[in-house]
Amino acid sequence: MKLYGYPGAPNPRKVAIFLAEKAIDYEFVNVNLAKGEQRSDPFLQKNLLGKIPVLETDDGKHLSAWFDRQRERASIASVARP
């Protein structure tokens, strides 16, 4: 498993803490935000929005899209309540 992020960024740190608590081995891949690497074609193939963190499974799936869908559902549900 690979965790794409930037050292010191809060959201990748949260994912890293979760992985550590669950004893899941992962490789940290630095995405240099200062150099704009999040807007490079290889990174945009992992996350079309160009945001970190991205969690990549060993079979090449990217979980950022799954998290984005969950966030959308949560915001739609909060608006739909009377």
Secondary structure, 3 states (H helix, E strand, C coil): CEEEECCCCHHHHHHHHHHHHCCCCCEEEECCHHHCHHHCHHHHCCCCCCCCCEEECCCCCECHHHHHHHHHHHHHHHHHCC
